[in-house]
Amino acid sequence: MRNFLVVLIIITIFCACSSNESEKLLGKISEGSNVYSIEDFSKFGLKIGEEYDSSELPHAQSVYWGFWKDVEADEGSARFQSLGGSVGGMREFEIRFYASHEDAVNHGIKYADDATGQNAVLTKQESLWPEGIRNRRTSGGPDGSPLPKFGDYVIFGNLIVFCEGMSSGEAIGNCSRFLKNLE
């Protein structure tokens, strides 16, 4: 009976830890009526590297590329691997602002899918929206070819945020830590 209780306690602790970890992650599309601006990000330390000309990106109001100090950043980051050393916990993000959540979903997904993940288009000639493409790739392919820097994206309110990461899971985790600062 005692062994049964020990096993039951261990399973309960394992399940509790696993569910807490998954609760911290955002879904790829998070419902929300909040309308954010770049000023909301500057308040918690996003450093703006560049504002892109978004006139050719349908329905986008503005697009920024920047970086943020993530205390949980480690050697698994794409930037760390591409530079061959520590980057001081910095994560890169591309943030696309739309008038509403509906605009982000209805007009932005096609362009976000094109620019992120394992199948990201990394050449100007083939990209649906090539503005800022140099910041969406990192070196490290087996033949020296570029790799996508942003493993995935999250739609959060009126935003589409491209998240640095070598995989979708890592990228969503990075976005979740980043966007929790808005709350």
Backbone bond lengths (Angstrom), bond angles and torsions (degrees), N, CA, C in turn:
res aa  C-N    CA-C-N  psi(-1)  N-CA   C-N-CA  omega(-1)  CA-C   N-CA-C  phi
1 M - - - 1.447 - - 1.533 111.07 -
2 R 1.350 116.26 -39.79 1.451 120.08 -179.31 1.532 110.62 -64.54
3 N 1.333 117.74 -42.65 1.461 121.48 177.71 1.522 111.22 -60.90
4 F 1.304 116.96 -38.99 1.455 121.68 178.28 1.525 110.21 -61.43
5 L 1.338 117.13 -43.90 1.463 121.16 179.20 1.527 111.80 -64.76
6 V 1.329 117.25 -40.05 1.464 120.95 178.74 1.527 109.91 -63.11
7 V 1.323 116.07 -46.02 1.464 120.41 178.38 1.530 110.52 -61.98
8 L 1.313 117.26 -42.85 1.461 121.59 179.21 1.526 111.23 -62.12
9 I 1.317 118.28 -41.50 1.463 122.15 178.62 1.522 110.50 -64.89
10 I 1.326 116.92 -43.73 1.469 120.58 179.74 1.525 110.37 -62.66
11 I 1.313 117.61 -44.20 1.473 120.86 178.95 1.519 109.95 -63.33
12 T 1.321 117.86 -42.20 1.466 121.44 179.74 1.525 110.74 -61.76
13 I 1.324 117.05 -44.78 1.465 120.54 179.02 1.517 110.47 -63.66
14 F 1.331 117.33 -44.03 1.464 121.23 179.18 1.520 111.07 -59.96
15 C 1.323 116.85 -46.51 1.464 120.57 -179.36 1.517 111.43 -65.70
16 A 1.321 117.63 -39.13 1.463 121.17 179.40 1.518 110.80 -64.30
17 C 1.329 116.87 -42.32 1.468 120.43 179.03 1.517 110.72 -66.67
18 S 1.313 117.07 -41.51 1.467 120.77 -179.46 1.513 110.84 -64.95
19 S 1.329 118.09 -43.02 1.460 119.49 -177.76 1.517 110.97 -70.55
20 N 1.344 118.97 -34.75 1.456 120.46 177.33 1.515 111.00 -64.43
21 E 1.323 116.61 -39.57 1.455 120.06 179.18 1.521 110.88 -63.46
22 S 1.330 118.02 -43.72 1.458 120.39 -178.11 1.523 111.42 -71.76
23 E 1.319 118.23 -27.39 1.467 120.76 178.53 1.520 111.71 -67.83
24 K 1.320 117.75 -23.94 1.452 121.74 -178.26 1.524 112.21 -77.39
25 L 1.329 117.74 -19.02 1.460 121.40 -176.65 1.521 110.82 -85.57
26 L 1.304 115.17 138.55 1.457 121.00 174.54 1.515 109.65 -77.75
27 G 1.313 115.99 155.92 1.452 120.14 169.41 1.522 108.33 -78.04
28 K 1.300 116.47 163.98 1.465 119.40 -179.81 1.531 110.50 -61.35
29 I 1.324 116.45 -37.81 1.466 120.81 175.03 1.521 106.94 -122.51
30 S 1.326 115.75 112.68 1.458 121.46 179.19 1.516 108.55 -103.52
31 E 1.322 115.91 121.78 1.458 120.20 177.49 1.519 108.81 -58.21
32 G 1.274 116.17 146.19 1.456 118.60 177.30 1.504 111.35 177.45
33 S 1.313 114.56 142.66 1.455 119.33 178.39 1.527 110.84 -105.22
34 N 1.337 117.49 -1.22 1.463 119.96 179.07 1.518 110.37 -64.56
35 V 1.325 114.51 143.18 1.453 121.36 176.18 1.528 106.48 -116.49
36 Y 1.319 115.24 115.37 1.458 121.49 -176.42 1.523 110.46 -102.75
37 S 1.328 115.06 158.55 1.459 121.84 174.97 1.527 107.83 -128.98
38 I 1.308 117.25 171.06 1.461 121.17 -179.18 1.525 110.91 -63.32
39 E 1.307 117.77 -27.54 1.472 121.07 178.43 1.526 111.42 -62.41
40 D 1.331 117.64 -32.11 1.463 120.83 177.79 1.523 111.40 -61.93
41 F 1.321 117.12 -31.47 1.456 121.75 -179.13 1.524 111.74 -83.21
42 S 1.299 116.61 -34.56 1.460 120.38 179.27 1.523 111.01 -62.77
43 K 1.323 117.33 -29.40 1.469 122.22 -179.13 1.520 112.20 -62.29
44 F 1.330 118.62 -30.45 1.462 119.69 -178.43 1.528 113.34 -111.47
45 G 1.306 116.37 18.05 1.454 118.85 167.67 1.516 118.72 105.13
46 L 1.344 119.36 9.31 1.460 119.02 174.51 1.518 108.43 -66.45
47 K 1.302 116.21 127.77 1.465 121.87 174.96 1.516 107.42 -98.30
48 I 1.309 116.20 120.31 1.463 120.67 -178.29 1.518 108.85 -81.01
49 G 1.320 114.78 120.72 1.454 120.56 178.42 1.517 111.61 -89.39
50 E 1.333 114.95 -35.52 1.462 119.19 -175.54 1.522 110.19 -163.24
51 E 1.318 115.67 142.44 1.467 121.11 169.27 1.522 105.99 -107.34
52 Y 1.325 115.83 127.72 1.457 120.64 -177.64 1.528 110.74 -90.87
53 D 1.312 114.48 155.61 1.466 120.91 171.42 1.528 106.82 -75.80
54 S 1.315 116.40 109.18 1.466 120.71 -175.52 1.525 113.24 -97.27
55 S 1.325 117.70 11.18 1.466 120.59 -176.53 1.531 113.33 -61.82
56 E 1.332 118.02 -24.99 1.462 121.58 -179.73 1.539 113.17 -96.85
57 L 1.336 117.52 1.19 1.462 121.76 178.03 1.530 107.46 -100.00
58 P 1.331 117.64 107.81 1.466 121.13 -171.96 1.533 113.91 -52.84
59 H 1.318 113.94 127.30 1.469 124.79 174.76 1.523 115.09 68.73
60 A 1.322 118.77 -2.19 1.464 120.03 177.34 1.526 109.15 -75.21
61 Q 1.325 115.50 140.39 1.461 119.98 177.64 1.519 111.77 -90.43
62 S 1.326 116.23 -37.11 1.462 121.37 177.18 1.520 108.95 -163.71
63 V 1.343 114.95 159.36 1.467 121.01 179.47 1.529 107.59 -141.52
64 Y 1.330 115.16 132.85 1.457 121.84 179.67 1.521 110.29 -128.13
65 W 1.325 114.83 147.20 1.457 122.01 169.16 1.520 105.64 -116.04
66 G 1.320 115.57 135.65 1.454 118.47 179.98 1.508 111.49 -161.68
67 F 1.313 115.27 -174.69 1.450 120.62 -178.31 1.522 110.00 -139.19
68 W 1.332 114.04 156.70 1.462 122.22 -174.43 1.515 108.55 -143.12
69 K 1.318 116.90 140.82 1.456 121.40 179.53 1.523 109.15 -79.48
70 D 1.316 115.14 112.24 1.461 123.03 178.93 1.519 107.51 -103.96
71 V 1.311 116.36 112.29 1.463 119.52 -177.57 1.525 111.69 -64.96
72 E 1.335 117.35 -16.44 1.457 120.72 178.79 1.529 112.92 -95.71
73 A 1.346 117.37 4.49 1.467 120.60 179.58 1.511 109.79 -65.68
74 D 1.309 116.46 142.44 1.453 121.16 -179.15 1.519 110.41 -141.63
75 E 1.310 114.70 -171.55 1.461 119.97 -177.52 1.522 113.53 -66.23
76 G 1.337 118.52 -4.24 1.454 120.93 177.69 1.515 113.06 -80.53
77 S 1.329 117.17 -8.44 1.459 118.75 -176.44 1.525 110.83 -70.97
78 A 1.299 115.58 147.26 1.462 120.90 179.80 1.526 110.57 -60.75
79 R 1.314 116.59 -40.13 1.456 120.21 -178.16 1.526 110.19 -66.51
80 F 1.318 117.16 -41.90 1.467 121.44 177.94 1.519 109.49 -57.25
81 Q 1.324 115.95 -48.48 1.455 120.32 -177.19 1.518 111.52 -65.46
82 S 1.330 117.25 -37.96 1.463 119.16 -177.32 1.524 111.86 -72.88
83 L 1.328 117.81 -28.59 1.459 120.22 -179.27 1.519 112.80 -93.86
84 G 1.325 116.82 -9.79 1.450 120.74 176.67 1.518 114.32 72.92
85 G 1.315 118.46 22.19 1.453 120.67 178.91 1.510 111.70 -176.05
86 S 1.309 116.03 -176.23 1.458 121.48 -176.75 1.520 110.99 -68.35
87 V 1.301 115.51 141.72 1.460 121.57 176.35 1.522 109.91 -117.83
88 G 1.318 116.36 21.45 1.456 120.57 175.67 1.505 114.67 68.65
89 G 1.334 117.86 28.23 1.452 120.95 176.85 1.515 114.64 75.05
90 M 1.303 118.61 22.59 1.466 120.89 -178.74 1.528 110.46 -88.44
91 R 1.331 115.52 137.23 1.464 123.17 174.88 1.520 107.69 -118.81
92 E 1.320 115.47 144.04 1.459 120.60 178.14 1.525 109.88 -102.27
93 F 1.332 114.37 148.29 1.460 121.91 179.33 1.523 108.99 -143.07
94 E 1.314 115.36 149.12 1.459 121.03 167.25 1.521 105.46 -116.14
95 I 1.324 116.32 128.09 1.462 120.91 -176.01 1.523 108.28 -119.54
96 R 1.325 114.63 121.81 1.465 121.46 178.64 1.519 108.45 -108.55
97 F 1.307 116.05 122.84 1.462 122.52 -177.98 1.526 110.36 -99.93
98 Y 1.319 115.26 134.32 1.466 122.93 176.97 1.530 108.18 -124.01
99 A 1.317 117.15 166.94 1.465 121.04 -179.20 1.529 111.72 -66.84
100 S 1.331 116.39 -30.63 1.467 120.31 -176.65 1.528 109.87 -153.32
101 H 1.315 114.48 169.19 1.460 120.75 175.12 1.532 109.95 -61.09
102 E 1.310 116.40 -41.53 1.470 120.87 -179.44 1.528 111.48 -61.12
103 D 1.340 116.95 -41.57 1.465 119.75 177.40 1.531 111.20 -63.86
104 A 1.326 116.45 -41.42 1.465 119.74 179.14 1.528 110.46 -60.28
105 V 1.336 116.51 -44.90 1.460 120.87 -179.08 1.529 110.93 -69.91
106 N 1.309 117.08 -49.44 1.466 120.87 -173.31 1.527 114.30 -72.65
107 H 1.332 117.16 -29.02 1.465 119.12 -173.85 1.519 114.35 -117.73
108 G 1.325 118.02 -12.26 1.449 119.34 -173.30 1.516 116.88 -104.80
109 I 1.328 117.78 -22.22 1.470 120.12 -174.03 1.525 112.72 -60.34
110 K 1.308 117.25 -44.59 1.470 121.13 -178.97 1.534 110.87 -57.00
111 Y 1.314 116.69 -41.42 1.464 121.50 -178.28 1.532 111.49 -76.47
112 A 1.320 116.86 -33.91 1.467 120.61 177.65 1.530 110.72 -69.62
113 D 1.327 117.09 -41.65 1.465 120.68 177.07 1.529 111.26 -60.86
114 D 1.325 116.43 -36.57 1.457 122.01 -179.39 1.531 112.17 -67.14
115 A 1.336 117.13 -28.50 1.462 121.35 -170.75 1.525 115.05 -104.54
116 T 1.337 118.88 -4.70 1.460 120.95 -175.10 1.523 111.30 -130.86
117 G 1.321 115.07 167.01 1.461 120.86 175.26 1.511 113.50 83.00
118 Q 1.313 115.29 179.83 1.462 121.78 -177.33 1.519 113.04 -60.50
119 N 1.321 117.25 -29.27 1.468 120.97 -178.23 1.523 112.52 -101.35
120 A 1.327 117.36 22.73 1.462 120.75 -179.89 1.520 110.78 -59.13
121 V 1.306 115.54 139.99 1.461 121.43 176.37 1.524 106.83 -84.59
122 L 1.317 117.11 120.53 1.461 121.51 -172.31 1.520 114.04 -115.41
123 T 1.333 117.05 13.74 1.462 120.30 176.53 1.519 109.29 -117.90
124 K 1.324 115.83 142.31 1.467 120.71 -178.31 1.530 111.88 -61.06
125 Q 1.326 116.71 -35.68 1.452 120.63 -176.25 1.528 112.44 -65.85
126 E 1.335 117.45 -30.63 1.463 120.66 -174.66 1.524 114.29 -105.71
127 S 1.311 117.43 -13.76 1.458 121.81 -176.40 1.530 111.47 -70.86
128 L 1.324 116.49 142.79 1.466 120.37 176.50 1.523 111.38 -67.88
129 W 1.337 116.60 -33.32 1.462 121.93 177.18 1.526 107.53 -142.30
130 P 1.340 117.80 96.94 1.465 121.24 -171.26 1.540 115.65 -79.79
131 E 1.306 118.53 -9.10 1.469 120.62 179.93 1.532 109.92 -54.43
132 G 1.312 117.74 128.07 1.462 122.90 177.38 1.519 115.39 74.29
133 I 1.313 117.74 13.93 1.462 120.55 -174.55 1.535 112.42 -61.45
134 R 1.315 117.53 -30.26 1.472 119.90 -179.52 1.532 111.32 -62.46
135 N 1.334 117.35 -27.44 1.465 120.60 178.47 1.520 112.60 -85.03
136 R 1.316 117.82 -4.75 1.476 121.92 179.20 1.516 113.08 -98.24
137 R 1.306 116.66 2.87 1.467 118.72 -179.31 1.520 110.16 -129.24
138 T 1.319 113.32 157.31 1.450 121.59 177.50 1.527 108.03 -138.27
139 S 1.294 117.24 157.49 1.461 119.39 -179.76 1.517 109.96 -81.44
140 G 1.289 116.26 166.52 1.455 119.25 174.99 1.502 115.87 132.72
141 G 1.322 118.89 1.54 1.458 120.24 176.89 1.516 110.29 -64.84
142 P 1.323 117.90 155.87 1.465 121.27 -176.65 1.527 113.18 -58.28
143 D 1.310 116.87 -28.51 1.463 120.23 -179.94 1.527 111.49 -106.50
144 G 1.338 115.99 17.04 1.460 120.28 -178.81 1.517 113.53 86.28
145 S 1.315 116.06 0.84 1.461 119.68 -179.09 1.528 110.45 -74.11
146 P 1.328 117.43 158.19 1.458 119.88 179.86 1.534 111.81 -72.02
147 L 1.313 114.79 152.32 1.459 122.71 174.75 1.521 108.56 -116.09
148 P 1.326 117.54 153.88 1.461 118.82 177.09 1.526 111.07 -68.77
149 K 1.322 116.56 134.43 1.456 121.81 178.52 1.524 110.69 -81.10
150 F 1.326 116.25 -33.12 1.458 121.16 -175.61 1.523 109.91 -101.14
151 G 1.323 115.85 108.29 1.458 121.61 -176.41 1.513 114.14 -72.50
152 D 1.322 116.97 -19.98 1.467 120.50 178.83 1.519 108.78 -172.50
153 Y 1.325 115.09 -176.91 1.464 121.72 179.26 1.511 109.33 -139.31
154 V 1.337 114.28 164.17 1.459 122.50 176.62 1.518 107.30 -130.80
155 I 1.317 116.11 136.47 1.464 120.85 170.90 1.518 105.74 -99.76
156 F 1.326 115.74 120.19 1.457 123.18 -173.40 1.521 107.67 -136.22
157 G 1.324 117.00 107.33 1.464 119.46 -174.72 1.512 109.41 62.58
158 N 1.328 116.25 -128.00 1.465 121.22 -179.23 1.527 112.79 -91.76
159 L 1.332 117.11 16.02 1.463 121.82 -174.96 1.513 112.83 -111.80
160 I 1.315 114.80 150.19 1.459 121.11 160.18 1.515 104.50 -120.13
161 V 1.334 115.58 120.43 1.459 121.35 -177.22 1.518 108.78 -114.61
162 F 1.333 115.74 120.51 1.463 121.61 174.53 1.522 106.52 -84.35
163 C 1.327 115.61 133.62 1.450 121.13 -172.14 1.514 110.64 -117.55
164 E 1.314 115.69 131.45 1.457 121.59 177.29 1.523 109.89 -65.49
165 G 1.321 115.79 138.03 1.454 121.12 177.46 1.507 110.68 165.97
166 M 1.327 115.72 148.71 1.457 121.16 -179.61 1.530 112.10 -79.02
167 S 1.339 116.74 -16.71 1.464 121.44 178.58 1.519 108.44 -137.96
168 S 1.314 116.61 167.54 1.450 120.98 177.63 1.528 110.75 -61.70
169 G 1.319 117.24 -44.13 1.458 120.99 -179.25 1.521 112.91 -61.23
170 E 1.324 116.18 -44.42 1.463 120.54 178.44 1.530 110.27 -64.21
171 A 1.331 116.71 -42.35 1.459 120.71 -179.53 1.532 111.72 -64.25
172 I 1.324 117.61 -44.82 1.468 121.10 179.13 1.533 109.75 -62.79
173 G 1.330 117.42 -39.01 1.464 121.00 175.99 1.524 111.21 -61.28
174 N 1.328 117.06 -43.26 1.465 120.86 178.41 1.521 111.05 -64.57
175 C 1.317 117.16 -41.94 1.468 120.94 177.44 1.527 111.15 -63.65
176 S 1.314 116.63 -40.29 1.471 120.96 -178.99 1.525 110.64 -61.86
177 R 1.337 117.03 -45.24 1.469 120.33 177.97 1.517 110.96 -64.38
178 F 1.320 116.54 -39.37 1.467 122.13 -178.67 1.526 110.81 -67.01
179 L 1.325 117.08 -50.61 1.464 121.19 -173.11 1.522 113.63 -76.13
180 K 1.317 118.62 -17.89 1.480 119.13 177.69 1.532 110.08 -63.35
181 N 1.328 117.63 -20.07 1.463 121.73 178.04 1.527 112.59 -69.16
182 L 1.318 117.59 -16.36 1.470 120.80 178.84 1.523 111.74 -77.91
183 E 1.326 116.79 -19.40 1.465 120.11 -174.80 1.510 111.72 -83.19
